[in-house]
Amino acid sequence: MDHEFCYDETGELVVRLDMGQEITALWLNTEIFPRQDMTQALQELIEDIQSGRFRDKTLTTPRFSVLFSDGEVSIERLTDANDDDWEEDSQLTEMELTSGCGLDDLKAVVDSWMQFRY
């Protein structure tokens, strides 16, 4: 999965991902990457899954549900466009409230972030 690190309009460092990965990027940029401890916890979870410690794992927050299963990651945005915290400039439709990627692809992005940021 191609990715780049850049600054958004507010000056925050964010990851930009391939088209179709908007929800993955939103999850990483809002729930994971702002906190080093969350980023490290995600790295550890990915390693646990890859080592066979967990077969399937679901992480749920108020805004996202993330399913790790069979080497794949599925991310679903739980809230809709009527929520107060929805980005006003977001062009996401209801059909674009989910995205997925391979576990190895997600690991590569998270590892790159840790090397770049911390």
N, CA and C atoms as an extended XYZ file, in Angstrom:
354
Properties=species:S:1:pos:R:3:atomname:S:1:resname:S:1:resid:I:1 pbc="F F F"
N         0.859       -1.163        0.000 N   MET     1
C         0.000        0.000        0.000 CA  MET     1
C         0.908        1.229        0.000 C   MET     1
N         0.749        2.040       -1.020 N   ASP     2
C         1.544        3.261       -1.105 CA  ASP     2
C         1.083        4.250       -0.039 C   ASP     2
N         2.058        4.936        0.534 N   HIS     3
C         1.742        5.931        1.549 CA  HIS     3
C         2.779        7.032        1.532 C   HIS     3
N         2.372        8.175        2.056 N   GLU     4
C         3.294        9.290        2.219 CA  GLU     4
C         2.916       10.032        3.489 C   GLU     4
N         3.901       10.628        4.106 N   PHE     5
C         3.677       11.431        5.301 CA  PHE     5
C         3.773       12.887        4.894 C   PHE     5
N         2.805       13.666        5.338 N   CYS     6
C         2.771       15.078        4.976 CA  CYS     6
C         2.021       15.836        6.060 C   CYS     6
N         1.951       17.137        5.906 N   TYR     7
C         1.215       17.978        6.854 CA  TYR     7
C        -0.128       18.342        6.251 C   TYR     7
N        -1.166       18.262        7.075 N   ASP     8
C        -2.493       18.647        6.601 CA  ASP     8
C        -2.666       20.163        6.712 C   ASP     8
N        -3.875       20.629        6.462 N   GLU     9
C        -4.167       22.062        6.461 CA  GLU     9
C        -3.940       22.718        7.818 C   GLU     9
N        -4.021       21.926        8.888 N   THR    10
C        -3.845       22.472       10.237 CA  THR    10
C        -2.408       22.356       10.733 C   THR    10
N        -1.541       21.791        9.915 N   GLY    11
C        -0.147       21.640       10.303 CA  GLY    11
C         0.169       20.340       11.017 C   GLY    11
N        -0.814       19.435       11.100 N   GLU    12
C        -0.597       18.136       11.738 CA  GLU    12
C         0.048       17.170       10.751 C   GLU    12
N         0.979       16.397       11.247 N   LEU    13
C         1.601       15.362       10.431 CA  LEU    13
C         0.621       14.207       10.285 C   LEU    13
N         0.362       13.787        9.040 N   VAL    14
C        -0.601       12.728        8.754 CA  VAL    14
C        -0.038       11.781        7.702 C   VAL    14
N        -0.694       10.652        7.571 N   VAL    15
C        -0.363        9.724        6.499 CA  VAL    15
C        -1.443        9.840        5.429 C   VAL    15
N        -1.029        9.822        4.197 N   ARG    16
C        -1.942        9.770        3.059 CA  ARG    16
C        -1.742        8.407        2.416 C   ARG    16
N        -2.868        7.753        2.103 N   LEU    17
C        -2.828        6.409        1.533 CA  LEU    17
C        -3.447        6.410        0.142 C   LEU    17
N        -3.354        5.260       -0.513 N   ASP    18
C        -3.930        5.081       -1.835 CA  ASP    18
C        -5.420        5.409       -1.842 C   ASP    18
N        -5.929        5.737       -3.027 N   MET    19
C        -7.354        5.939       -3.203 CA  MET    19
C        -8.072        4.652       -2.790 C   MET    19
N        -9.174        4.799       -2.105 N   GLY    20
C        -9.906        3.650       -1.593 CA  GLY    20
C        -9.531        3.305       -0.163 C   GLY    20
N        -8.497        3.959        0.352 N   GLN    21
C        -8.032        3.716        1.716 CA  GLN    21
C        -8.318        4.907        2.634 C   GLN    21
N        -9.320        5.705        2.277 N   GLU    22
C        -9.622        6.901        3.064 CA  GLU    22
C        -9.984        6.572        4.514 C   GLU    22
N       -10.747        5.520        4.719 N   ILE    23
C       -11.151        5.156        6.083 CA  ILE    23
C        -9.950        4.643        6.867 C   ILE    23
N        -9.083        3.890        6.226 N   THR    24
C        -7.864        3.422        6.898 CA  THR    24
C        -7.028        4.627        7.330 C   THR    24
N        -6.855        5.583        6.428 N   ALA    25
C        -6.076        6.785        6.759 CA  ALA    25
C        -6.748        7.581        7.871 C   ALA    25
N        -8.069        7.720        7.804 N   LEU    26
C        -8.793        8.455        8.841 CA  LEU    26
C        -8.611        7.781       10.195 C   LEU    26
N        -8.720        6.453       10.253 N   TRP    27
C        -8.523        5.711       11.499 CA  TRP    27
C        -7.107        5.915       12.041 C   TRP    27
N        -6.113        5.742       11.179 N   LEU    28
C        -4.731        5.922       11.625 CA  LEU    28
C        -4.472        7.347       12.095 C   LEU    28
N        -4.948        8.327       11.341 N   ASN    29
C        -4.666        9.733       11.651 CA  ASN    29
C        -5.429       10.270       12.855 C   ASN    29
N        -6.566        9.673       13.186 N   THR    30
C        -7.350       10.187       14.311 CA  THR    30
C        -7.238        9.328       15.566 C   THR    30
N        -7.113        8.023       15.414 N   GLU    31
C        -7.145        7.129       16.566 CA  GLU    31
C        -5.767        6.580       16.962 C   GLU    31
N        -4.875        6.429       16.011 N   ILE    32
C        -3.632        5.709       16.276 CA  ILE    32
C        -2.413        6.630       16.292 C   ILE    32
N        -2.127        7.273       15.195 N   PHE    33
C        -0.872        8.012       15.049 CA  PHE    33
C        -0.698        9.226       15.957 C   PHE    33
N        -1.756        9.879       16.420 N   PRO    34
C        -1.524       11.010       17.328 CA  PRO    34
C        -0.882       10.609       18.658 C   PRO    34
N        -0.962        9.333       19.008 N   ARG    35
C        -0.408        8.876       20.284 CA  ARG    35
C         0.606        7.764       20.057 C   ARG    35
N         1.802        7.979       20.533 N   GLN    36
C         2.864        6.996       20.362 CA  GLN    36
C         2.507        5.670       21.028 C   GLN    36
N         1.855        5.716       22.201 N   ASP    37
C         1.497        4.470       22.884 CA  ASP    37
C         0.491        3.658       22.081 C   ASP    37
N        -0.446        4.323       21.397 N   MET    38
C        -1.407        3.609       20.554 CA  MET    38
C        -0.719        3.006       19.333 C   MET    38
N         0.233        3.737       18.776 N   THR    39
C         0.965        3.240       17.616 CA  THR    39
C         1.787        2.016       18.007 C   THR    39
N         2.442        2.078       19.150 N   GLN    40
C         3.212        0.927       19.625 CA  GLN    40
C         2.301       -0.255       19.938 C   GLN    40
N         1.143        0.005       20.518 N   ALA    41
C         0.193       -1.074       20.821 CA  ALA    41
C        -0.293       -1.743       19.537 C   ALA    41
N        -0.520       -0.960       18.483 N   LEU    42
C        -0.921       -1.533       17.203 CA  LEU    42
C         0.202       -2.378       16.626 C   LEU    42
N         1.432       -1.901       16.711 N   GLN    43
C         2.580       -2.696       16.251 CA  GLN    43
C         2.630       -4.037       16.972 C   GLN    43
N         2.457       -4.012       18.282 N   GLU    44
C         2.500       -5.243       19.079 CA  GLU    44
C         1.355       -6.182       18.712 C   GLU    44
N         0.158       -5.636       18.497 N   LEU    45
C        -0.976       -6.455       18.100 CA  LEU    45
C        -0.714       -7.138       16.760 C   LEU    45
N        -0.190       -6.394       15.807 N   ILE    46
C         0.118       -6.964       14.493 CA  ILE    46
C         1.135       -8.097       14.646 C   ILE    46
N         2.158       -7.878       15.451 N   GLU    47
C         3.164       -8.923       15.682 CA  GLU    47
C         2.543      -10.149       16.350 C   GLU    47
N         1.636       -9.932       17.312 N   ASP    48
C         0.956      -11.052       17.976 CA  ASP    48
C         0.123      -11.855       16.984 C   ASP    48
N        -0.567      -11.171       16.096 N   ILE    49
C        -1.385      -11.857       15.090 CA  ILE    49
C        -0.492      -12.620       14.123 C   ILE    49
N         0.584      -11.995       13.667 N   GLN    50
C         1.494      -12.655       12.736 CA  GLN    50
C         2.164      -13.873       13.360 C   GLN    50
N         2.415      -13.837       14.660 N   SER    51
C         3.067      -14.955       15.338 CA  SER    51
C         2.086      -16.075       15.681 C   SER    51
N         0.792      -15.830       15.495 N   GLY    52
C        -0.208      -16.849       15.782 CA  GLY    52
C        -0.797      -16.763       17.177 C   GLY    52
N        -0.399      -15.784       17.936 N   ARG    53
C        -0.940      -15.629       19.292 CA  ARG    53
C        -2.448      -15.378       19.253 C   ARG    53
N        -2.884      -14.599       18.276 N   PHE    54
C        -4.313      -14.380       18.028 CA  PHE    54
C        -4.605      -14.791       16.601 C   PHE    54
N        -5.745      -15.388       16.395 N   ARG    55
C        -6.156      -15.719       15.026 CA  ARG    55
C        -6.969      -14.569       14.448 C   ARG    55
N        -7.960      -14.147       15.218 N   ASP    56
C        -8.823      -13.024       14.851 CA  ASP    56
C        -8.856      -12.057       16.028 C   ASP    56
N        -9.005      -10.793       15.714 N   LYS    57
C        -9.084       -9.786       16.772 CA  LYS    57
C        -9.919       -8.627       16.251 C   LYS    57
N       -10.787       -8.113       17.098 N   THR    58
C       -11.578       -6.948       16.739 CA  THR    58
C       -11.301       -5.837       17.739 C   THR    58
N       -10.998       -4.657       17.220 N   LEU    59
C       -10.838       -3.456       18.046 CA  LEU    59
C       -12.020       -2.550       17.747 C   LEU    59
N       -12.667       -2.074       18.786 N   THR    60
C       -13.805       -1.186       18.589 CA  THR    60
C       -13.627        0.065       19.428 C   THR    60
N       -13.798        1.199       18.776 N   THR    61
C       -13.804        2.494       19.444 CA  THR    61
C       -15.154        3.133       19.127 C   THR    61
N       -15.462        4.263       19.702 N   PRO    62
C       -16.753        4.889       19.371 CA  PRO    62
C       -16.938        5.200       17.882 C   PRO    62
N       -15.840        5.392       17.151 N   ARG    63
C       -15.963        5.774       15.741 CA  ARG    63
C       -15.545        4.706       14.738 C   ARG    63
N       -14.847        3.655       15.192 N   PHE    64
C       -14.338        2.657       14.257 CA  PHE    64
C       -14.454        1.249       14.815 C   PHE    64
N       -14.615        0.297       13.897 N   SER    65
C       -14.490       -1.114       14.234 CA  SER    65
C       -13.439       -1.675       13.279 C   SER    65
N       -12.428       -2.336       13.854 N   VAL    66
C       -11.321       -2.849       13.050 CA  VAL    66
C       -11.216       -4.341       13.308 C   VAL    66
N       -11.349       -5.132       12.236 N   LEU    67
C       -11.277       -6.581       12.323 CA  LEU    67
C        -9.988       -7.063       11.675 C   LEU    67
N        -9.208       -7.800       12.455 N   PHE    68
C        -7.992       -8.439       11.967 CA  PHE    68
C        -8.324       -9.916       11.806 C   PHE    68
N        -8.244      -10.443       10.590 N   SER    69
C        -8.611      -11.839       10.348 CA  SER    69
C        -7.938      -12.358        9.091 C   SER    69
N        -7.339      -13.535        9.196 N   ASP    70
C        -6.749      -14.222        8.042 CA  ASP    70
C        -5.803      -13.339        7.226 C   ASP    70
N        -4.964      -12.582        7.904 N   GLY    71
C        -3.987      -11.743        7.218 CA  GLY    71
C        -4.559      -10.491        6.592 C   GLY    71
N        -5.812      -10.207        6.872 N   GLU    72
C        -6.479       -9.025        6.328 CA  GLU    72
C        -6.959       -8.133        7.471 C   GLU    72
N        -7.121       -6.857        7.153 N   VAL    73
C        -7.626       -5.881        8.108 CA  VAL    73
C        -8.803       -5.162        7.455 C   VAL    73
N        -9.947       -5.149        8.141 N   SER    74
C       -11.137       -4.452        7.652 CA  SER    74
C       -11.473       -3.348        8.642 C   SER    74
N       -11.583       -2.131        8.139 N   ILE    75
C       -11.852       -0.978        8.982 CA  ILE    75
C       -13.192       -0.393        8.572 C   ILE    75
N       -14.061       -0.187        9.546 N   GLU    76
C       -15.385        0.365        9.291 CA  GLU    76
C       -15.584        1.613       10.140 C   GLU    76
N       -16.035        2.665        9.519 N   ARG    77
C       -16.376        3.913       10.215 CA  ARG    77
C       -17.768        3.719       10.757 C   ARG    77
N       -17.937        3.760       12.073 N   LEU    78
C       -19.212        3.447       12.711 CA  LEU    78
C       -20.192        4.599       12.724 C   LEU    78
N       -19.696        5.811       12.680 N   THR    79
C       -20.582        6.964       12.699 CA  THR    79
C       -20.841        7.420       11.278 C   THR    79
N       -21.853        8.236       11.101 N   ASP    80
C       -22.201        8.646        9.747 CA  ASP    80
C       -21.940       10.130        9.523 C   ASP    80
N       -22.256       10.585        8.359 N   ALA    81
C       -21.952       11.961        7.962 CA  ALA    81
C       -22.728       13.006        8.762 C   ALA    81
N       -23.716       12.611        9.542 N   ASN    82
C       -24.482       13.557       10.352 CA  ASN    82
C       -23.840       13.822       11.703 C   ASN    82
N       -22.785       13.096       12.042 N   ASP    83
C       -22.127       13.287       13.326 CA  ASP    83
C       -21.374       14.604       13.355 C   ASP    83
N       -21.324       15.210       14.542 N   ASP    84
C       -20.650       16.496       14.703 CA  ASP    84
C       -19.175       16.438       14.372 C   ASP    84
N       -18.518       15.292       14.646 N   ASP    85
C       -17.077       15.218       14.427 CA  ASP    85
C       -16.694       14.806       13.008 C   ASP    85
N       -17.668       14.598       12.154 N   TRP    86
C       -17.373       14.231       10.761 CA  TRP    86
C       -16.692       15.397       10.083 C   TRP    86
N       -15.662       15.133        9.348 N   GLU    87
C       -14.935       16.194        8.665 CA  GLU    87
C       -15.825       16.825        7.604 C   GLU    87
N       -16.040       18.115        7.713 N   GLU    88
C       -16.944       18.798        6.802 CA  GLU    88
C       -16.497       18.707        5.349 C   GLU    88
N       -15.198       18.674        5.126 N   ASP    89
C       -14.717       18.651        3.747 CA  ASP    89
C       -14.594       17.231        3.210 C   ASP    89
N       -14.995       16.257        3.999 N   SER    90
C       -14.895       14.874        3.561 CA  SER    90
C       -15.900       14.606        2.451 C   SER    90
N       -15.458       13.916        1.422 N   GLN    91
C       -16.320       13.574        0.302 CA  GLN    91
C       -16.729       12.103        0.342 C   GLN    91
N       -16.625       11.484        1.502 N   LEU    92
C       -16.933       10.068        1.623 CA  LEU    92
C       -18.434        9.833        1.574 C   LEU    92
N       -18.838        8.819        0.832 N   THR    93
C       -20.235        8.418        0.783 CA  THR    93
C       -20.419        7.230        1.705 C   THR    93
N       -21.667        6.808        1.892 N   GLU    94
C       -21.923        5.671        2.761 CA  GLU    94
C       -21.187        4.426        2.291 C   GLU    94
N       -21.051        4.241        0.985 N   MET    95
C       -20.362        3.063        0.467 CA  MET    95
C       -18.864        3.111        0.759 C   MET    95
N       -18.353        4.280        1.077 N   GLU    96
C       -16.930        4.433        1.352 CA  GLU    96
C       -16.634        4.476        2.841 C   GLU    96
N       -17.521        3.970        3.665 N   LEU    97
C       -17.307        3.976        5.102 CA  LEU    97
C       -16.514        2.767        5.571 C   LEU    97
N       -16.057        1.949        4.651 N   THR    98
C       -15.215        0.802        5.003 CA  THR    98
C       -14.021        0.761        4.056 C   THR    98
N       -12.963        0.179        4.554 N   SER    99
C       -11.820       -0.107        3.694 CA  SER    99
C       -11.075       -1.279        4.300 C   SER    99
N       -10.219       -1.854        3.529 N   GLY   100
C        -9.459       -2.992        4.001 CA  GLY   100
C        -8.090       -3.022        3.367 C   GLY   100
N        -7.219       -3.775        3.994 N   CYS   101
C        -5.864       -3.925        3.466 CA  CYS   101
C        -5.274       -5.206        4.044 C   CYS   101
N        -4.145       -5.592        3.525 N   GLY   102
C        -3.451       -6.734        4.071 CA  GLY   102
C        -2.751       -6.369        5.370 C   GLY   102
N        -2.615       -7.342        6.243 N   LEU   103
C        -1.944       -7.109        7.518 CA  LEU   103
C        -0.498       -6.662        7.297 C   LEU   103
N         0.183       -7.272        6.331 N   ASP   104
C         1.559       -6.879        6.031 CA  ASP   104
C         1.639       -5.438        5.539 C   ASP   104
N         0.646       -5.023        4.744 N   ASP   105
C         0.615       -3.642        4.261 CA  ASP   105
C         0.436       -2.661        5.418 C   ASP   105
N        -0.486       -2.980        6.330 N   LEU   106
C        -0.698       -2.116        7.483 CA  LEU   106
C         0.551       -2.054        8.345 C   LEU   106
N         1.191       -3.195        8.543 N   LYS   107
C         2.423       -3.240        9.336 CA  LYS   107
C         3.488       -2.340        8.719 C   LYS   107
N         3.619       -2.372        7.405 N   ALA   108
C         4.622       -1.542        6.728 CA  ALA   108
C         4.355       -0.053        6.965 C   ALA   108
N         3.097        0.358        6.906 N   VAL   109
C         2.754        1.766        7.140 CA  VAL   109
C         3.051        2.154        8.587 C   VAL   109
N         2.645        1.311        9.539 N   VAL   110
C         2.852        1.615       10.958 CA  VAL   110
C         4.340        1.646       11.289 C   VAL   110
N         5.090        0.677       10.782 N   ASP   111
C         6.534        0.664       11.024 CA  ASP   111
C         7.209        1.895       10.433 C   ASP   111
N         6.791        2.278        9.227 N   SER   112
C         7.349        3.482        8.597 CA  SER   112
C         7.045        4.722        9.422 C   SER   112
N         5.818        4.802        9.935 N   TRP   113
C         5.433        5.946       10.766 CA  TRP   113
C         6.323        6.020       12.003 C   TRP   113
N         6.508        4.888       12.662 N   MET   114
C         7.322        4.875       13.876 CA  MET   114
C         8.763        5.321       13.579 C   MET   114
N         9.312        4.869       12.477 N   GLN   115
C        10.671        5.269       12.107 CA  GLN   115
C        10.731        6.744       11.752 C   GLN   115
N         9.711        7.227       11.033 N   PHE   116
C         9.681        8.617       10.584 CA  PHE   116
C         9.394        9.573       11.736 C   PHE   116
N         8.448        9.229       12.564 N   ARG   117
C         7.936       10.143       13.592 CA  ARG   117
C         8.687       10.063       14.910 C   ARG   117
N         9.010        8.848       15.341 N   TYR   118
C         9.579        8.683       16.675 CA  TYR   118
C        10.980        8.162       16.557 C   TYR   118
